[in-house]
Amino acid sequence: MIVKRARDGARTEGLLYYLYGPGKANEHTDPHMVAAWGAGVPDPGRGDNTNIPLLAALLDAPVAALESRPPAQHVYHVPVSLDPGDRILSDEEWAEVAREVMDATGVAPKNDPLGARWVAIRHADNHIHIVATLARQDGLKVRLSQDKKKMQACARELEVRYGLRRLASGDRTAAPWPTTAEAEKAKRMGRDETPRQTLQRTVREAAAGAQSEDEFFTRLQRSGLRVSKKTADDGSVLGYSVALPGDRTGAGRAVWFSGSRLAPDLSLPRIRERWTGTAAGALLESAGPVATRAAAWQAAAEHVHQAAAILGQSGNTVSAGEMVALSDLLTTYATQAPTEVRQQLRDAARSFERAGRAPTSRQMTSDAHHHLRTATQLVAMSASLGVSGGEAAAAITILVAVALAVVAAQRLHQAAQHRAQEEAAALAGRHLRAATEIAYGAGADGRRGSRAMWQRTRMDPSGPALADRFAPVVRQTLPTLAEQVLSEAAWPALAATLAQVEAAGYDPATVLGQVAGARGFGAAESAAEVLVWRLQRRMTTDAEHGRPPVTGPTKTDAPAPVPTTRTTGEGSDEGGTTTPTETTPPPVVGRADTSLGDGAPTLGEAVRQAVPEYVSEVLSDPAAAGLAAALRRAVAEGHAPADLLAEVVAARDLADADSVAQVLTWRVQGRLTPGRPRPLPRTTGRRTSSPTAPPSRSGERTAAELAQDAARRNGPPRGPRR
């Protein structure tokens, strides 16, 4: 419910004629009174021989009887309207709404029969107009105190009472709306937006992309605005005002706006906070050299991903600074983005402005803020770089990164109960979703190879909706996780990433299954976000190592290739065993039906007999391909695959395994040694020393644990579980 105090007036009769009339475009239907200050007030809209001048005289009577001088503007006008999605209220409900608003503002308290006179007129389904005169019936003036704030609080209560959409209460972070006069003037001049809105956008773009105060004012002047600085006696700049060329008053004077009049965060002190503690050019130096626009956008996307992972981890004041940086990034990217998605990004940036103004103090000191500011400078600098043909897909990469950051910002505001900012972030997310749908790059040019994905993609604005296209892929590949993924806010970003995967030459279902089965999701807040991260990391890693994309596999009776192995000197009679290299084994399609040899059970049958509690996890794991190959070798050496699996499973608990299929592969390979195979001791849980049990083989630990120990010694840690 939107309740707003309109500008006070001096002609009660004129306002009533408008409200009871046809409107400017015959939009008024069935004008009638739904409530008034007392019973029996005649209604000109119901044809009871009461004319509008008489009703105006009744309303103005207390004004004429005031003991003191009447106010020059005594007509108090409050429109009350519903959200387009709200239900239609009855006349009785609208009457109660009007009484509550008059009571809350103090114009006509419910228990005061001598309050001001008022009427509520309805000429449409979705709103009413309350008209009151600012004079009490006992000869005293109406005393108003914070009536706007009180009517907003009343509206929030009425939303709950009548089941309407709940809007956010005012927190003094909203930018001033254009006045009616400004809107009418823009319409007469043929402008799409008012001068105030043009100035807001231009000043925000200059502030977002600047690295210093001097650069900020230079950008303002280059944009064509008239700029006036307010300086102190010592020459220091205290503030600024801007004007749009050609925007003049009736007297021919330029219309100037100070930064604080444009928006709360556009005052000069607020803008200066962006550069505190950071030397001009330092952010770009830390980002390293980039040669093309696509490379700059890719580098920016990496910084955005890093920022999104740690947004809001340093407290409310630091988080508020991070929201400013994210808003600046959206604003800057909207000016540089491909033309196909530029309007959607401008809408997203405009919507996110409120989300960037948290109702708290702010600090610009966190790592996330540094990453976002660096990304903004990379995007701003990219305008001066040459094109390489990969800008379309690079645009998608940064779109996905920004969309995930906006989702994180929305969750942050939701946790802080900043409802206005949460809704602004949600609206920005919808605009970004539209941009992603347009720019996702489904029209790949067909070239394949090991080059980076963003060098092989072009835009296809006419492509089908991503969500509709890739939802079946997710349901088929991840049946137990699909509904959760499809319901998450990051699902559009995942759909766009799957389109990138396809355009780069991968089979979306195959690679999605691989990255999903590689590890669990632990306590991740969003499985879709984790999958986006894994898919993008997979493509980058494949490109860096020259590996071709994983294409759609086909069923064949030929055995799956065995992964390359190396001997580590452990696990045989002399202590030797083989462990797989880091090369990912090829996926197995229809893993349950994979043959293990003539007369042998299938992979699915062997797993069900040996480890029924792990059958789903093993068969859905891409590492099952390597397990099938190891079991085929075991069959060739005379082992019964189900019995062998049961033996290696009983040797040690699998509860802590990241990939059960991979651990089983290592254990089976440790059993396939020259000479006569020896059975492993059976246990029901973790291995413990027992005086009656034969000693366990030292090589069992090398299959999984020693491999991880070696990885920790030889390289960086694997990072957080995703």
URMO-V743470 format. One record per residue. N is the residue number from 1. RES is the residue in three letters. SS is DSSP state (hx for helix, st for strand, lp for the rest). Layout:
n;res;ss
N;RES;SS
N;RES;SS
This chain:
n;res;ss
1;MET;lp
2;ILE;st
3;VAL;st
4;LYS;st
5;ARG;st
6;ALA;lp
7;ARG;lp
8;ASP;lp
9;GLY;st
10;ALA;lp
11;ARG;lp
12;THR;hx
13;GLU;hx
14;GLY;hx
15;LEU;hx
16;LEU;hx
17;TYR;hx
18;TYR;hx
19;LEU;hx
20;TYR;hx
21;GLY;lp
22;PRO;lp
23;GLY;lp
24;LYS;lp
25;ALA;lp
26;ASN;lp
27;GLU;lp
28;HIS;lp
29;THR;lp
30;ASP;lp
31;PRO;lp
32;HIS;st
33;MET;st
34;VAL;st
35;ALA;st
36;ALA;st
37;TRP;lp
38;GLY;lp
39;ALA;lp
40;GLY;lp
41;VAL;lp
42;PRO;lp
43;ASP;lp
44;PRO;hx
45;GLY;hx
46;ARG;hx
47;GLY;lp
48;ASP;lp
49;ASN;lp
50;THR;lp
51;ASN;lp
52;ILE;hx
53;PRO;hx
54;LEU;hx
55;LEU;hx
56;ALA;hx
57;ALA;hx
58;LEU;hx
59;LEU;hx
60;ASP;hx
61;ALA;hx
62;PRO;hx
63;VAL;hx
64;ALA;hx
65;ALA;lp
66;LEU;lp
67;GLU;lp
68;SER;lp
69;ARG;lp
70;PRO;lp
71;PRO;lp
72;ALA;lp
73;GLN;lp
74;HIS;lp
75;VAL;st
76;TYR;st
77;HIS;st
78;VAL;st
79;PRO;st
80;VAL;st
81;SER;st
82;LEU;lp
83;ASP;lp
84;PRO;lp
85;GLY;lp
86;ASP;lp
87;ARG;lp
88;ILE;lp
89;LEU;lp
90;SER;lp
91;ASP;hx
92;GLU;hx
93;GLU;hx
94;TRP;hx
95;ALA;hx
96;GLU;hx
97;VAL;hx
98;ALA;hx
99;ARG;hx
100;GLU;hx
101;VAL;hx
102;MET;hx
103;ASP;hx
104;ALA;hx
105;THR;hx
106;GLY;lp
107;VAL;lp
108;ALA;lp
109;PRO;lp
110;LYS;lp
111;ASN;lp
112;ASP;lp
113;PRO;lp
114;LEU;lp
115;GLY;lp
116;ALA;lp
117;ARG;lp
118;TRP;st
119;VAL;st
120;ALA;st
121;ILE;st
122;ARG;st
123;HIS;lp
124;ALA;lp
125;ASP;lp
126;ASN;lp
127;HIS;st
128;ILE;st
129;HIS;st
130;ILE;st
131;VAL;st
132;ALA;st
133;THR;st
134;LEU;lp
135;ALA;st
136;ARG;lp
137;GLN;lp
138;ASP;lp
139;GLY;lp
140;LEU;lp
141;LYS;st
142;VAL;lp
143;ARG;lp
144;LEU;lp
145;SER;lp
146;GLN;lp
147;ASP;hx
148;LYS;hx
149;LYS;hx
150;LYS;hx
151;MET;hx
152;GLN;hx
153;ALA;hx
154;CYS;hx
155;ALA;hx
156;ARG;hx
157;GLU;hx
158;LEU;hx
159;GLU;hx
160;VAL;hx
161;ARG;hx
162;TYR;hx
163;GLY;lp
164;LEU;lp
165;ARG;lp
166;ARG;lp
167;LEU;lp
168;ALA;lp
169;SER;lp
170;GLY;lp
171;ASP;lp
172;ARG;lp
173;THR;lp
174;ALA;lp
175;ALA;lp
176;PRO;lp
177;TRP;lp
178;PRO;lp
179;THR;lp
180;THR;hx
181;ALA;hx
182;GLU;hx
183;ALA;hx
184;GLU;hx
185;LYS;hx
186;ALA;hx
187;LYS;hx
188;ARG;hx
189;MET;lp
190;GLY;lp
191;ARG;lp
192;ASP;lp
193;GLU;lp
194;THR;lp
195;PRO;hx
196;ARG;hx
197;GLN;hx
198;THR;hx
199;LEU;hx
200;GLN;hx
201;ARG;hx
202;THR;hx
203;VAL;hx
204;ARG;hx
205;GLU;hx
206;ALA;hx
207;ALA;hx
208;ALA;hx
209;GLY;hx
210;ALA;lp
211;GLN;lp
212;SER;lp
213;GLU;hx
214;ASP;hx
215;GLU;hx
216;PHE;hx
217;PHE;hx
218;THR;hx
219;ARG;hx
220;LEU;hx
221;GLN;hx
222;ARG;hx
223;SER;lp
224;GLY;lp
225;LEU;lp
226;ARG;st
227;VAL;st
228;SER;st
229;LYS;st
230;LYS;st
231;THR;st
232;ALA;lp
233;ASP;lp
234;ASP;lp
235;GLY;lp
236;SER;lp
237;VAL;st
238;LEU;st
239;GLY;st
240;TYR;st
241;SER;st
242;VAL;st
243;ALA;st
244;LEU;st
245;PRO;st
246;GLY;st
247;ASP;st
248;ARG;st
249;THR;lp
250;GLY;lp
251;ALA;lp
252;GLY;lp
253;ARG;lp
254;ALA;st
255;VAL;st
256;TRP;st
257;PHE;st
258;SER;st
259;GLY;hx
260;SER;hx
261;ARG;hx
262;LEU;hx
263;ALA;lp
264;PRO;hx
265;ASP;hx
266;LEU;hx
267;SER;lp
268;LEU;hx
269;PRO;hx
270;ARG;hx
271;ILE;hx
272;ARG;hx
273;GLU;hx
274;ARG;hx
275;TRP;hx
276;THR;lp
277;GLY;lp
278;THR;lp
279;ALA;lp
280;ALA;lp
281;GLY;lp
282;ALA;hx
283;LEU;hx
284;LEU;hx
285;GLU;hx
286;SER;hx
287;ALA;hx
288;GLY;lp
289;PRO;lp
290;VAL;lp
291;ALA;lp
292;THR;st
293;ARG;hx
294;ALA;hx
295;ALA;hx
296;ALA;hx
297;TRP;hx
298;GLN;hx
299;ALA;hx
300;ALA;hx
301;ALA;hx
302;GLU;hx
303;HIS;hx
304;VAL;hx
305;HIS;hx
306;GLN;hx
307;ALA;hx
308;ALA;hx
309;ALA;hx
310;ILE;hx
311;LEU;lp
312;GLY;lp
313;GLN;lp
314;SER;lp
315;GLY;lp
316;ASN;hx
317;THR;hx
318;VAL;hx
319;SER;hx
320;ALA;hx
321;GLY;hx
322;GLU;hx
323;MET;hx
324;VAL;hx
325;ALA;hx
326;LEU;hx
327;SER;hx
328;ASP;hx
329;LEU;hx
330;LEU;hx
331;THR;hx
332;THR;hx
333;TYR;hx
334;ALA;hx
335;THR;hx
336;GLN;hx
337;ALA;lp
338;PRO;lp
339;THR;hx
340;GLU;hx
341;VAL;hx
342;ARG;hx
343;GLN;hx
344;GLN;hx
345;LEU;hx
346;ARG;hx
347;ASP;hx
348;ALA;hx
349;ALA;hx
350;ARG;hx
351;SER;hx
352;PHE;hx
353;GLU;lp
354;ARG;hx
355;ALA;hx
356;GLY;hx
357;ARG;lp
358;ALA;lp
359;PRO;lp
360;THR;lp
361;SER;lp
362;ARG;lp
363;GLN;lp
364;MET;lp
365;THR;lp
366;SER;lp
367;ASP;hx
368;ALA;hx
369;HIS;hx
370;HIS;hx
371;HIS;hx
372;LEU;hx
373;ARG;hx
374;THR;hx
375;ALA;hx
376;THR;hx
377;GLN;hx
378;LEU;hx
379;VAL;hx
380;ALA;hx
381;MET;hx
382;SER;hx
383;ALA;lp
384;SER;lp
385;LEU;lp
386;GLY;st
387;VAL;lp
388;SER;lp
389;GLY;lp
390;GLY;lp
391;GLU;hx
392;ALA;hx
393;ALA;hx
394;ALA;hx
395;ALA;hx
396;ILE;hx
397;THR;hx
398;ILE;hx
399;LEU;hx
400;VAL;hx
401;ALA;hx
402;VAL;hx
403;ALA;hx
404;LEU;hx
405;ALA;hx
406;VAL;hx
407;VAL;hx
408;ALA;hx
409;ALA;hx
410;GLN;hx
411;ARG;hx
412;LEU;hx
413;HIS;hx
414;GLN;hx
415;ALA;hx
416;ALA;lp
417;GLN;lp
418;HIS;lp
419;ARG;hx
420;ALA;hx
421;GLN;hx
422;GLU;hx
423;GLU;hx
424;ALA;hx
425;ALA;hx
426;ALA;hx
427;LEU;hx
428;ALA;hx
429;GLY;hx
430;ARG;hx
431;HIS;hx
432;LEU;hx
433;ARG;hx
434;ALA;hx
435;ALA;hx
436;THR;hx
437;GLU;hx
438;ILE;hx
439;ALA;hx
440;TYR;lp
441;GLY;lp
442;ALA;lp
443;GLY;lp
444;ALA;lp
445;ASP;lp
446;GLY;lp
447;ARG;lp
448;ARG;lp
449;GLY;lp
450;SER;lp
451;ARG;lp
452;ALA;lp
453;MET;hx
454;TRP;hx
455;GLN;hx
456;ARG;lp
457;THR;lp
458;ARG;lp
459;MET;lp
460;ASP;lp
461;PRO;lp
462;SER;lp
463;GLY;lp
464;PRO;lp
465;ALA;lp
466;LEU;hx
467;ALA;hx
468;ASP;hx
469;ARG;hx
470;PHE;hx
471;ALA;hx
472;PRO;hx
473;VAL;hx
474;VAL;hx
475;ARG;hx
476;GLN;hx
477;THR;hx
478;LEU;lp
479;PRO;lp
480;THR;lp
481;LEU;lp
482;ALA;hx
483;GLU;hx
484;GLN;hx
485;VAL;hx
486;LEU;hx
487;SER;hx
488;GLU;lp
489;ALA;lp
490;ALA;lp
491;TRP;hx
492;PRO;hx
493;ALA;hx
494;LEU;hx
495;ALA;hx
496;ALA;hx
497;THR;hx
498;LEU;hx
499;ALA;hx
500;GLN;hx
501;VAL;hx
502;GLU;hx
503;ALA;hx
504;ALA;lp
505;GLY;lp
506;TYR;lp
507;ASP;lp
508;PRO;hx
509;ALA;hx
510;THR;hx
511;VAL;hx
512;LEU;hx
513;GLY;hx
514;GLN;hx
515;VAL;hx
516;ALA;hx
517;GLY;hx
518;ALA;hx
519;ARG;lp
520;GLY;lp
521;PHE;lp
522;GLY;lp
523;ALA;lp
524;ALA;lp
525;GLU;lp
526;SER;lp
527;ALA;hx
528;ALA;hx
529;GLU;hx
530;VAL;hx
531;LEU;hx
532;VAL;hx
533;TRP;hx
534;ARG;hx
535;LEU;hx
536;GLN;hx
537;ARG;hx
538;ARG;hx
539;MET;hx
540;THR;hx
541;THR;hx
542;ASP;hx
543;ALA;hx
544;GLU;hx
545;HIS;lp
546;GLY;lp
547;ARG;lp
548;PRO;lp
549;PRO;lp
550;VAL;lp
551;THR;lp
552;GLY;lp
553;PRO;lp
554;THR;lp
555;LYS;lp
556;THR;lp
557;ASP;lp
558;ALA;lp
559;PRO;lp
560;ALA;lp
561;PRO;lp
562;VAL;lp
563;PRO;lp
564;THR;lp
565;THR;st
566;ARG;st
567;THR;st
568;THR;lp
569;GLY;lp
570;GLU;lp
571;GLY;lp
572;SER;lp
573;ASP;lp
574;GLU;lp
575;GLY;lp
576;GLY;lp
577;THR;lp
578;THR;st
579;THR;st
580;PRO;st
581;THR;lp
582;GLU;lp
583;THR;lp
584;THR;lp
585;PRO;lp
586;PRO;lp
587;PRO;lp
588;VAL;lp
589;VAL;lp
590;GLY;lp
591;ARG;hx
592;ALA;hx
593;ASP;hx
594;THR;lp
595;SER;st
596;LEU;lp
597;GLY;lp
598;ASP;lp
599;GLY;lp
600;ALA;lp
601;PRO;lp
602;THR;st
603;LEU;hx
604;GLY;hx
605;GLU;hx
606;ALA;hx
607;VAL;hx
608;ARG;hx
609;GLN;hx
610;ALA;hx
611;VAL;lp
612;PRO;hx
613;GLU;hx
614;TYR;hx
615;VAL;hx
616;SER;hx
617;GLU;hx
618;VAL;hx
619;LEU;hx
620;SER;lp
621;ASP;lp
622;PRO;lp
623;ALA;lp
624;ALA;hx
625;ALA;hx
626;GLY;hx
627;LEU;hx
628;ALA;hx
629;ALA;hx
630;ALA;hx
631;LEU;hx
632;ARG;hx
633;ARG;hx
634;ALA;hx
635;VAL;hx
636;ALA;hx
637;GLU;lp
638;GLY;lp
639;HIS;lp
640;ALA;lp
641;PRO;hx
642;ALA;hx
643;ASP;hx
644;LEU;hx
645;LEU;hx
646;ALA;hx
647;GLU;hx
648;VAL;hx
649;VAL;hx
650;ALA;hx
651;ALA;hx
652;ARG;lp
653;ASP;lp
654;LEU;lp
655;ALA;lp
656;ASP;lp
657;ALA;lp
658;ASP;lp
659;SER;lp
660;VAL;hx
661;ALA;hx
662;GLN;hx
663;VAL;hx
664;LEU;hx
665;THR;hx
666;TRP;hx
667;ARG;hx
668;VAL;hx
669;GLN;hx
670;GLY;hx
671;ARG;hx
672;LEU;lp
673;THR;lp
674;PRO;lp
675;GLY;lp
676;ARG;lp
677;PRO;lp
678;ARG;lp
679;PRO;lp
680;LEU;lp
681;PRO;lp
682;ARG;lp
683;THR;lp
684;THR;lp
685;GLY;lp
686;ARG;lp
687;ARG;lp
688;THR;lp
689;SER;lp
690;SER;lp
691;PRO;lp
692;THR;lp
693;ALA;lp
694;PRO;lp
695;PRO;lp
696;SER;lp
697;ARG;lp
698;SER;lp
699;GLY;hx
700;GLU;hx
701;ARG;hx
702;THR;hx
703;ALA;hx
704;ALA;hx
705;GLU;hx
706;LEU;hx
707;ALA;hx
708;GLN;hx
709;ASP;hx
710;ALA;hx
711;ALA;hx
712;ARG;hx
713;ARG;hx
714;ASN;hx
715;GLY;lp
716;PRO;lp
717;PRO;lp
718;ARG;lp
719;GLY;lp
720;PRO;lp
721;ARG;lp
722;ARG;lp
